[in-house]
Amino acid sequence: MIDLPQEMRDLLVEQLDEYIEGAAGSLEPESLAQEIVDRIQGVGEDCEVEAVEDIVAALETSGDLDASLMELLTEQLEQEDLEDLTGEDLVAMVEKVCEIEWSDEDAGTYGVEELDDELDFDGEAIEDMEEEY
């Protein structure tokens, strides 16, 4: 599994929506698959993902793919009505093929922000806890 920022997913959906809108009527499975792979790389750079140089390889490894990401996406896109697809649909295809977990930047705080609101270092929170037991 590969852990990528939610911001990257959001940007990817947005950029793919724009691409689809601009290419309406001229979408081909292979060129669309290439565009998806290129956008993943570009958005990874924009979001400063650590493994950005090998992000496509990392995705292929995370999904334990039998073929390249582009080949698998091309196969899936050949079975779809390209005119009805959205950026969300395309990202969902990538998620289906690769094991991706999207996380917020703040996820690393493990709820500390919420805890801070509940804790009172003057002892009040401790007293409340003692009353419960």
DSSP file with accessible surface (Angstrom, degrees, kcal/mol):
  #  RESIDUE AA STRUCTURE BP1 BP2  ACC     N-H-->O    O-->H-N    N-H-->O    O-->H-N    TCO  KAPPA ALPHA  PHI   PSI    X-CA   Y-CA   Z-CA
    1    1 A M              0   0  131      0, 0.0     2,-0.4     0, 0.0    99,-0.2   0.000 360.0 360.0 360.0 143.6    0.0    0.0    0.0
    2    2 A I  E     -a  100   0A  23     97,-2.4    99,-2.8    57,-0.1     2,-0.6  -0.931 360.0-142.5-116.6 137.5    1.2    3.5   -0.7
    3    3 A D  E     +a  101   0A  97     -2,-0.4    99,-0.2    97,-0.2    97,-0.1  -0.898  26.7 171.9-103.0 119.9    0.2    6.5    1.4
    4    4 A L  E     -a  102   0A   3     97,-2.6    99,-2.4    -2,-0.6     2,-0.1  -0.929  37.2 -94.4-126.8 153.3   -0.4    9.7   -0.6
    5    5 A P  E >>  -a  103   0A  29      0, 0.0     4,-1.3     0, 0.0     3,-0.8  -0.380  22.6-131.7 -70.3 142.4   -1.8   13.1    0.5
    6    6 A Q  H 3> S+     0   0   51     97,-2.6     4,-2.5     1,-0.3     5,-0.2   0.847 108.3  65.1 -57.9 -33.7   -5.5   13.8    0.0
    7    7 A E  H 3> S+     0   0   87     96,-0.3     4,-2.4     1,-0.2    -1,-0.3   0.885  98.7  53.2 -57.5 -37.6   -4.5   17.1   -1.6
    8    8 A M  H <> S+     0   0    1     -3,-0.8     4,-2.4     2,-0.2    -1,-0.2   0.924 108.5  49.0 -65.2 -42.4   -2.9   15.1   -4.4
    9    9 A R  H  X S+     0   0   26     -4,-1.3     4,-2.5     1,-0.2    -2,-0.2   0.931 111.2  49.5 -62.0 -45.8   -6.1   13.1   -5.0
   10   10 A D  H  X S+     0   0   84     -4,-2.5     4,-2.2     1,-0.2    -2,-0.2   0.917 113.0  46.2 -60.9 -44.9   -8.2   16.3   -5.1
   11   11 A L  H  X S+     0   0   42     -4,-2.4     4,-2.9     2,-0.2     5,-0.2   0.892 111.2  53.1 -64.7 -39.1   -5.8   18.0   -7.5
   12   12 A L  H  X S+     0   0    3     -4,-2.4     4,-2.5    -5,-0.2     5,-0.2   0.938 109.6  47.3 -62.8 -45.8   -5.7   14.9   -9.7
   13   13 A V  H  X S+     0   0   19     -4,-2.5     4,-2.4     1,-0.2    -2,-0.2   0.943 113.9  48.7 -59.7 -46.6   -9.5   14.8   -9.9
   14   14 A E  H  X S+     0   0  105     -4,-2.2     4,-2.1     1,-0.2    -2,-0.2   0.931 113.3  45.4 -61.2 -46.9   -9.7   18.5  -10.8
   15   15 A Q  H  X S+     0   0   39     -4,-2.9     4,-2.3     1,-0.2    -1,-0.2   0.887 112.8  50.2 -68.3 -36.6   -7.0   18.3  -13.5
   16   16 A L  H  X S+     0   0    0     -4,-2.5     4,-2.7    -5,-0.2     5,-0.2   0.890 108.3  53.5 -69.4 -36.3   -8.5   15.2  -15.1
   17   17 A D  H  X S+     0   0   64     -4,-2.4     4,-2.4    -5,-0.2    -2,-0.2   0.934 110.6  47.3 -59.4 -45.3  -11.9   16.8  -15.1
   18   18 A E  H  X S+     0   0  113     -4,-2.1     4,-2.2     2,-0.2    -2,-0.2   0.903 112.0  49.7 -63.3 -40.7  -10.4   19.8  -16.9
   19   19 A Y  H  X S+     0   0   53     -4,-2.3     4,-1.8     2,-0.2    -2,-0.2   0.939 111.5  48.0 -64.3 -46.3   -8.6   17.5  -19.4
   20   20 A I  H  < S+     0   0   19     -4,-2.7     4,-0.3     1,-0.2    -2,-0.2   0.918 111.7  50.4 -60.7 -44.5  -11.7   15.5  -20.2
   21   21 A E  H >< S+     0   0  160     -4,-2.4     3,-0.8     1,-0.2    -1,-0.2   0.913 113.1  46.0 -61.1 -41.4  -13.7   18.7  -20.7
   22   22 A G  H 3< S+     0   0   73     -4,-2.2    -1,-0.2     1,-0.2    -2,-0.2   0.760 116.8  43.9 -73.9 -24.5  -11.1   20.1  -23.0
   23   23 A A  T >< S+     0   0   13     -4,-1.8     3,-2.6    -5,-0.2    -1,-0.2   0.225  79.1 153.0-105.9  14.2  -10.7   16.9  -25.0
   24   24 A A  T <  S+     0   0   67     -3,-0.8    -3,-0.1    -4,-0.3    59,-0.1  -0.140  70.6  14.2 -50.0 130.8  -14.5   16.1  -25.3
   25   25 A G  T 3  S+     0   0   61      1,-0.0    -1,-0.3     2,-0.0    58,-0.1   0.242 119.4  68.2  88.7 -12.6  -15.2   14.1  -28.4
   26   26 A S    <   +     0   0   80     -3,-2.6     2,-0.3     2,-0.0    -2,-0.2   0.113  63.8 133.9-126.1  23.9  -11.5   13.1  -29.1
   27   27 A L        -     0   0   10     -4,-0.2    55,-0.1    -7,-0.1    56,-0.1  -0.595  29.7-174.6 -79.4 132.8  -10.7   10.9  -26.1
   28   28 A E     >  -     0   0  122     -2,-0.3     4,-2.7     1,-0.1     5,-0.3  -0.969  30.9-123.8-123.5 142.6   -8.9    7.6  -26.9
   29   29 A P  H  > S+     0   0   24      0, 0.0     4,-2.6     0, 0.0     5,-0.2   0.903 108.8  45.7 -53.4 -47.1   -8.2    4.9  -24.2
   30   30 A E  H  > S+     0   0  129      1,-0.2     4,-2.3     2,-0.2     5,-0.2   0.930 115.6  44.7 -66.9 -43.3   -4.4    4.9  -24.8
   31   31 A S  H  > S+     0   0   52      2,-0.2     4,-2.2     1,-0.2    -1,-0.2   0.881 114.1  50.5 -69.5 -34.1   -4.0    8.6  -24.8
   32   32 A L  H  X S+     0   0    0     -4,-2.7     4,-2.4     2,-0.2    -2,-0.2   0.916 109.6  50.5 -68.5 -41.2   -6.3    9.0  -21.8
   33   33 A A  H  X S+     0   0    0     -4,-2.6     4,-2.3    -5,-0.3    -2,-0.2   0.922 111.0  49.2 -61.4 -42.3   -4.3    6.4  -19.9
   34   34 A Q  H  X S+     0   0   72     -4,-2.3     4,-2.8     1,-0.2    -1,-0.2   0.910 109.7  52.0 -63.6 -39.7   -1.1    8.2  -20.7
   35   35 A E  H  X S+     0   0   38     -4,-2.2     4,-2.8     2,-0.2    -2,-0.2   0.901 108.2  51.3 -63.2 -41.0   -2.6   11.5  -19.5
   36   36 A I  H  X S+     0   0    0     -4,-2.4     4,-2.4     2,-0.2    -2,-0.2   0.948 112.2  46.0 -60.4 -48.7   -3.6    9.9  -16.2
   37   37 A V  H  X S+     0   0   18     -4,-2.3     4,-2.0     1,-0.2    -2,-0.2   0.923 114.2  48.3 -61.9 -43.9   -0.1    8.6  -15.7
   38   38 A D  H  X S+     0   0   80     -4,-2.8     4,-2.7     1,-0.2    -1,-0.2   0.904 111.7  49.4 -63.2 -41.4    1.4   11.9  -16.6
   39   39 A R  H  X S+     0   0   56     -4,-2.8     4,-3.2     2,-0.2     5,-0.3   0.873 107.1  55.2 -67.6 -37.6   -1.0   13.8  -14.3
   40   40 A I  H  X S+     0   0    2     -4,-2.4     4,-2.2    -5,-0.2    -1,-0.2   0.948 111.5  45.0 -57.9 -46.2   -0.1   11.5  -11.4
   41   41 A Q  H  X S+     0   0   47     -4,-2.0     4,-1.8     2,-0.2    -2,-0.2   0.944 116.1  45.9 -62.7 -47.2    3.5   12.3  -11.9
   42   42 A G  H  X S+     0   0   25     -4,-2.7     4,-2.3     1,-0.2    -2,-0.2   0.915 114.0  46.3 -64.9 -44.4    2.8   16.1  -12.3
   43   43 A V  H  X S+     0   0    0     -4,-3.2     4,-2.4     1,-0.2    -1,-0.2   0.878 108.4  57.6 -68.4 -34.8    0.5   16.3   -9.3
   44   44 A G  H  <>S+     0   0    0     -4,-2.2     5,-2.6    -5,-0.3    -1,-0.2   0.906 108.5  46.6 -59.8 -40.3    2.9   14.3   -7.2
   45   45 A E  H ><5S+     0   0  110     -4,-1.8     3,-1.2     3,-0.2    -2,-0.2   0.922 110.9  51.8 -66.9 -43.0    5.6   16.9   -8.0
   46   46 A D  H 3<5S+     0   0  101     -4,-2.3    -2,-0.2     1,-0.3    -1,-0.2   0.862 114.0  43.7 -60.7 -37.1    3.1   19.8   -7.2
   47   47 A C  T 3<5S-     0   0   18     -4,-2.4    -1,-0.3    -5,-0.1    -2,-0.2   0.369 109.9-125.0 -90.7   2.6    2.3   18.1   -3.8
   48   48 A E  T < 5 -     0   0  170     -3,-1.2    -3,-0.2    -4,-0.2     2,-0.2   0.896  36.1-171.1  53.9  47.9    6.0   17.4   -3.1
   49   49 A V    > < -     0   0   18     -5,-2.6     3,-1.6     1,-0.1    -1,-0.2  -0.501  25.5-128.6 -68.9 136.9    5.4   13.7   -2.6
   50   50 A E  T 3  S+     0   0  201      1,-0.3     3,-0.4    -2,-0.2    -1,-0.1   0.888 106.4  42.9 -56.6 -45.9    8.5   12.0   -1.3
   51   51 A A  T >  S+     0   0   47      1,-0.2     3,-1.1     2,-0.1    -1,-0.3   0.017  76.9 129.9 -90.9  30.5    8.6    9.2   -3.8
   52   52 A V  G X   +     0   0   27     -3,-1.6     3,-1.2     1,-0.3     4,-0.3   0.829  63.8  59.2 -60.4 -34.5    7.8   11.6   -6.7
   53   53 A E  G 3  S+     0   0  165     -3,-0.4    -1,-0.3     1,-0.3     3,-0.1   0.858 123.5  22.9 -63.7 -33.0   10.6   10.5   -9.0
   54   54 A D  G <> S+     0   0  108     -3,-1.1     4,-3.0     1,-0.1    -1,-0.3  -0.092  83.3 128.9-121.4  33.4    9.3    6.9   -9.0
   55   55 A I  H <> S+     0   0    0     -3,-1.2     4,-2.4     1,-0.2     5,-0.2   0.899  75.7  47.8 -62.7 -39.2    5.7    7.5   -8.1
   56   56 A V  H  > S+     0   0   25     -4,-0.3     4,-2.6     2,-0.2    -1,-0.2   0.939 113.8  47.8 -67.5 -41.6    4.3    5.4  -11.0
   57   57 A A  H  > S+     0   0   44      1,-0.2     4,-2.5     2,-0.2    -2,-0.2   0.906 111.1  51.8 -63.4 -39.4    6.7    2.6  -10.1
   58   58 A A  H  X S+     0   0   27     -4,-3.0     4,-2.7    -7,-0.2    -1,-0.2   0.898 110.1  48.7 -64.3 -39.7    5.7    2.9   -6.5
   59   59 A L  H  X S+     0   0    2     -4,-2.4     4,-1.7     2,-0.2    40,-0.4   0.913 111.1  49.8 -65.0 -42.6    2.0    2.7   -7.5
   60   60 A E  H  <>S+     0   0   52     -4,-2.6     5,-2.1     1,-0.2     4,-0.3   0.912 113.8  46.0 -63.3 -39.1    2.7   -0.4   -9.7
   61   61 A T  H ><5S+     0   0  111     -4,-2.5     3,-1.2     1,-0.2    -2,-0.2   0.910 108.8  55.0 -69.6 -40.9    4.5   -2.0   -6.8
   62   62 A S  H 3<5S+     0   0   16     -4,-2.7    -1,-0.2     1,-0.3    -2,-0.2   0.831 113.5  41.7 -63.8 -31.6    1.8   -1.2   -4.3
   63   63 A G  T 3<5S-     0   0   16     -4,-1.7    -1,-0.3    -5,-0.2    -2,-0.2   0.448 103.8-131.4 -93.1  -0.5   -0.8   -2.9   -6.4
   64   64 A D  T < 5 -     0   0  136     -3,-1.2    -3,-0.2    -4,-0.3    -2,-0.1   0.943  39.2-163.9  48.9  52.7    1.5   -5.8   -7.2
   65   65 A L      < -     0   0   35     -5,-2.1    -1,-0.1     1,-0.1     4,-0.1  -0.377  29.3-149.2 -75.2 146.4    0.5   -5.3  -10.9
   66   66 A D  S    S+     0   0  165     -3,-0.1     2,-0.3    -2,-0.1    -1,-0.1   0.618  86.0  18.5 -84.2 -17.6    1.1   -7.9  -13.6
   67   67 A A  S    S-     0   0   31     -7,-0.1    -2,-0.1     1,-0.1     0, 0.0  -0.842 103.7 -66.3-140.3 177.8    1.5   -5.1  -16.2
   68   68 A S     >  -     0   0   39     -2,-0.3     4,-2.3     1,-0.1     5,-0.2  -0.299  44.4-115.7 -68.8 156.9    2.3   -1.4  -16.3
   69   69 A L  H  > S+     0   0    0      1,-0.2     4,-2.7     2,-0.2     5,-0.2   0.909 116.9  53.9 -58.0 -42.2   -0.2    1.0  -14.8
   70   70 A M  H  > S+     0   0   38      1,-0.2     4,-2.6     2,-0.2    -1,-0.2   0.916 108.1  48.7 -61.9 -43.0   -0.7    2.5  -18.3
   71   71 A E  H  > S+     0   0  107      2,-0.2     4,-2.3     1,-0.2    -1,-0.2   0.926 113.2  47.0 -62.7 -43.9   -1.5   -0.9  -19.9
   72   72 A L  H  X S+     0   0   36     -4,-2.3     4,-2.1     1,-0.2    -2,-0.2   0.901 113.1  48.1 -67.1 -40.0   -4.0   -1.8  -17.2
   73   73 A L  H  X S+     0   0    0     -4,-2.7     4,-2.9    -5,-0.2    -1,-0.2   0.910 109.8  53.2 -65.5 -40.3   -5.7    1.6  -17.4
   74   74 A T  H  X S+     0   0   15     -4,-2.6     4,-1.9    -5,-0.2    -2,-0.2   0.930 108.6  50.2 -59.5 -44.8   -5.8    1.4  -21.2
   75   75 A E  H  X S+     0   0  105     -4,-2.3     4,-0.6     1,-0.2    -1,-0.2   0.917 113.4  45.3 -59.8 -43.8   -7.5   -2.0  -20.9
   76   76 A Q  H >< S+     0   0   40     -4,-2.1     3,-1.0     1,-0.2    -1,-0.2   0.906 111.4  52.1 -67.2 -41.1  -10.1   -0.7  -18.4
   77   77 A L  H >< S+     0   0    0     -4,-2.9     3,-1.4     1,-0.2    -1,-0.2   0.808  99.1  64.2 -67.3 -28.8  -10.7    2.5  -20.5
   78   78 A E  H 3< S+     0   0  129     -4,-1.9    -1,-0.2     1,-0.3    -2,-0.2   0.760 103.2  49.8 -65.0 -21.4  -11.4    0.4  -23.6
   79   79 A Q  T << S+     0   0  161     -3,-1.0     2,-0.3    -4,-0.6    -1,-0.3   0.426 102.7  79.6 -95.5  -0.5  -14.4   -1.1  -21.8
   80   80 A E  S <  S-     0   0   92     -3,-1.4     2,-1.0    -4,-0.2     3,-0.1  -0.721  84.8-114.6-108.9 157.3  -15.8    2.3  -20.8
   81   81 A D    >   -     0   0   91     -2,-0.3     3,-1.7     1,-0.2     4,-0.4  -0.805  31.8-160.0 -85.5 102.6  -17.8    5.0  -22.5
   82   82 A L  G >  S+     0   0   18     -2,-1.0     3,-0.8     1,-0.3    -1,-0.2   0.769  83.3  62.3 -61.1 -27.5  -15.1    7.7  -22.4
   83   83 A E  G 3  S+     0   0   93      1,-0.2    -1,-0.3   -56,-0.1    -2,-0.0   0.727 103.6  49.6 -72.2 -20.2  -17.5   10.6  -22.9
   84   84 A D  G <  S+     0   0  117     -3,-1.7    -1,-0.2     2,-0.1    -2,-0.2   0.476  88.7 107.5 -96.4  -3.8  -19.3    9.8  -19.6
   85   85 A L    <   -     0   0   12     -3,-0.8     2,-0.3    -4,-0.4     3,-0.0  -0.424  48.9-163.0 -78.8 151.5  -16.2    9.5  -17.4
   86   86 A T     >  -     0   0   58     -2,-0.1     4,-2.1     1,-0.1     5,-0.2  -0.776  38.1-101.9-120.4 170.3  -15.2   12.1  -14.8
   87   87 A G  H  > S+     0   0    0     -2,-0.3     4,-2.5     1,-0.2     5,-0.2   0.891 124.6  55.9 -58.8 -37.8  -12.0   12.8  -13.1
   88   88 A E  H  > S+     0   0   83      1,-0.2     4,-2.4     2,-0.2    -1,-0.2   0.913 105.9  50.7 -60.5 -43.5  -13.4   11.1  -10.1
   89   89 A D  H  > S+     0   0   65      2,-0.2     4,-1.7     1,-0.2    -1,-0.2   0.902 110.8  49.1 -60.9 -41.8  -14.1    7.9  -12.2
   90   90 A L  H  X S+     0   0    0     -4,-2.1     4,-1.8     2,-0.2    -2,-0.2   0.912 111.2  47.9 -68.2 -41.3  -10.5    7.9  -13.5
   91   91 A V  H  X S+     0   0    1     -4,-2.5     4,-2.6     1,-0.2    -1,-0.2   0.902 108.8  55.2 -66.4 -37.5   -9.0    8.3  -10.0
   92   92 A A  H  X S+     0   0   41     -4,-2.4     4,-2.1    -5,-0.2    -1,-0.2   0.875 104.9  54.1 -62.1 -35.3  -11.3    5.5   -8.8
   93   93 A M  H  X S+     0   0   16     -4,-1.7     4,-1.8     2,-0.2    -1,-0.2   0.920 109.0  47.5 -62.8 -43.8   -9.9    3.3  -11.6
   94   94 A V  H  X S+     0   0    3     -4,-1.8     4,-3.0     1,-0.2    -2,-0.2   0.925 111.5  50.9 -63.1 -42.2   -6.3    4.0  -10.4
   95   95 A E  H  < S+     0   0   57     -4,-2.6     5,-0.3     1,-0.2    -1,-0.2   0.855 108.5  52.6 -63.4 -35.2   -7.4    3.2   -6.8
   96   96 A K  H  < S+     0   0  161     -4,-2.1    -1,-0.2    -5,-0.2    -2,-0.2   0.874 115.9  39.3 -68.3 -36.6   -9.0   -0.1   -8.0
   97   97 A V  H  < S+     0   0   23     -4,-1.8     2,-0.3    -5,-0.1    -2,-0.2   0.881 121.0  41.0 -81.5 -40.7   -5.7   -1.1   -9.7
   98   98 A C  S  < S-     0   0    2     -4,-3.0     2,-1.0    -5,-0.2   -35,-0.1  -0.752  84.2-116.3-109.4 155.2   -3.3    0.2   -7.1
   99   99 A E        +     0   0  104    -40,-0.4   -97,-2.4    -2,-0.3     2,-0.4  -0.790  48.8 166.0 -92.8 101.0   -3.4    0.0   -3.3
  100  100 A I  E     -a    2   0A  25     -2,-1.0     2,-0.5    -5,-0.3   -97,-0.2  -0.946  25.1-165.1-120.3 136.8   -3.6    3.7   -2.3
  101  101 A E  E     -a    3   0A 104    -99,-2.8   -97,-2.6    -2,-0.4     2,-0.5  -0.988  14.0-152.1-117.9 121.9   -4.5    5.2    1.0
  102  102 A W  E     -a    4   0A  44     -2,-0.5     2,-0.4   -99,-0.2   -99,-0.1  -0.814  19.6-178.6 -93.6 130.7   -5.2    9.0    0.8
  103  103 A S  E     -a    5   0A  27    -99,-2.4   -97,-2.6    -2,-0.5   -96,-0.3  -0.959  26.5-117.6-132.9 149.5   -4.5   10.8    4.0
  104  104 A D    >   -     0   0  103     -2,-0.4     3,-1.6   -99,-0.2     4,-0.3  -0.491  28.2-119.6 -76.1 153.6   -4.8   14.4    5.2
  105  105 A E  G >  S+     0   0  147      1,-0.3     3,-0.9    -2,-0.2    -1,-0.1   0.865 115.7  55.0 -60.3 -34.5   -1.6   16.3    6.2
  106  106 A D  G >  S+     0   0  101      1,-0.2     3,-1.9     2,-0.1     5,-0.3   0.555  81.2  90.3 -78.2  -5.8   -3.1   16.7    9.7
  107  107 A A  G X  S+     0   0   50     -3,-1.6     3,-1.7     1,-0.3    -1,-0.2   0.802  74.4  69.3 -62.2 -25.9   -3.6   13.0   10.0
  108  108 A G  G <  S+     0   0   51     -3,-0.9    -1,-0.3    -4,-0.3    -2,-0.1   0.660  84.9  69.0 -66.9 -13.0   -0.1   12.7   11.5
  109  109 A T  G X  S-     0   0   51     -3,-1.9     3,-1.5    -4,-0.1    -1,-0.3   0.638  93.4-144.7 -81.0 -11.7   -1.3   14.6   14.6
  110  110 A Y  T <   -     0   0  200     -3,-1.7    -3,-0.1     1,-0.3    -2,-0.1   0.878  67.8 -50.6  51.6  42.5   -3.4   11.5   15.6
  111  111 A G  T 3> S+     0   0   22     -5,-0.3     4,-2.2     1,-0.1    -1,-0.3   0.656  97.1 137.9  78.0  12.4   -6.2   13.6   17.0
  112  112 A V  H <>  +     0   0   69     -3,-1.5     4,-2.7     1,-0.2     5,-0.2   0.899  69.2  58.3 -59.8 -36.2   -4.0   15.7   19.2
  113  113 A E  H  > S+     0   0   98      1,-0.2     4,-1.0     2,-0.2    -1,-0.2   0.920 108.4  44.9 -60.6 -42.0   -5.9   18.8   18.3
  114  114 A E  H  > S+     0   0  110     -3,-0.2     4,-1.0     1,-0.2     3,-0.3   0.899 111.9  52.9 -68.2 -38.5   -9.1   17.3   19.6
  115  115 A L  H >X S+     0   0   84     -4,-2.2     4,-1.9     1,-0.2     3,-0.7   0.906 101.0  60.6 -62.5 -41.3   -7.4   16.1   22.7
  116  116 A D  H 3< S+     0   0   92     -4,-2.7    -1,-0.2     1,-0.3    -2,-0.2   0.854 102.2  52.9 -56.4 -36.4   -6.0   19.5   23.5
  117  117 A D  H 3< S+     0   0  145     -4,-1.0    -1,-0.3    -3,-0.3    -2,-0.2   0.825 112.6  44.5 -68.2 -30.7   -9.6   20.8   23.7
  118  118 A E  H << S+     0   0  138     -4,-1.0     2,-0.4    -3,-0.7    -2,-0.2   0.732  99.2  81.5 -87.1 -25.2  -10.5   18.1   26.2
  119  119 A L     <  -     0   0   75     -4,-1.9     2,-0.5     6,-0.1     5,-0.0  -0.658  53.1-172.6 -87.9 139.1   -7.4   18.3   28.5
  120  120 A D    > > -     0   0   45     -2,-0.4     3,-1.5     1,-0.1     5,-0.7  -0.962  12.3-158.5-128.9 112.5   -7.1   20.9   31.1
  121  121 A F  T 3 5S+     0   0  176     -2,-0.5    -1,-0.1     1,-0.3    -2,-0.0   0.438  83.2  79.8 -77.3   6.2   -3.7   20.9   32.7
  122  122 A D  T 3 5S-     0   0  134      1,-0.0    -1,-0.3     0, 0.0    -3,-0.0   0.390 116.9-102.4 -86.9   1.0   -5.1   22.7   35.8
  123  123 A G  T <>5S+     0   0   19     -3,-1.5     4,-2.2     3,-0.0     5,-0.2   0.339  93.3 114.9 100.1  -8.6   -6.3   19.3   36.9
  124  124 A E  H  >5S+     0   0  109      1,-0.2     4,-2.2     2,-0.2     5,-0.2   0.916  77.8  49.7 -64.0 -41.1  -10.0   19.8   36.0
  125  125 A A  H  ><S+     0   0   16     -5,-0.7     4,-1.9     1,-0.2    -1,-0.2   0.895 110.0  51.3 -66.0 -36.6  -10.0   17.0   33.4
  126  126 A I  H  > S+     0   0   99     -6,-0.4     4,-2.3     2,-0.2    -1,-0.2   0.924 108.7  51.0 -66.0 -43.3   -8.3   14.6   35.8
  127  127 A E  H  X S+     0   0  108     -4,-2.2     4,-1.9     1,-0.2    -2,-0.2   0.921 108.6  52.2 -59.9 -40.4  -11.0   15.4   38.5
  128  128 A D  H  X S+     0   0   88     -4,-2.2     4,-1.1     1,-0.2    -1,-0.2   0.904 109.6  49.6 -62.2 -39.4  -13.7   14.7   35.9
  129  129 A M  H  X S+     0   0  103     -4,-1.9     4,-0.8     1,-0.2     3,-0.3   0.894 108.2  52.7 -67.3 -40.7  -12.1   11.3   35.1
  130  130 A E  H >< S+     0   0  132     -4,-2.3     3,-0.6     1,-0.2    -1,-0.2   0.875 105.3  55.4 -63.9 -35.3  -11.9   10.4   38.8
  131  131 A E  H 3< S+     0   0  151     -4,-1.9    -1,-0.2     1,-0.2    -2,-0.2   0.829 101.5  58.3 -67.1 -29.6  -15.6   11.1   39.2
  132  132 A E  H 3<        0   0  152     -4,-1.1    -1,-0.2    -3,-0.3    -2,-0.2   0.773 360.0 360.0 -71.2 -24.8  -16.4    8.7   36.4
  133  133 A Y    <<        0   0  218     -4,-0.8    -3,-0.1    -3,-0.6    -4,-0.0  -0.167 360.0 360.0 -95.9 360.0  -14.7    5.8   38.2
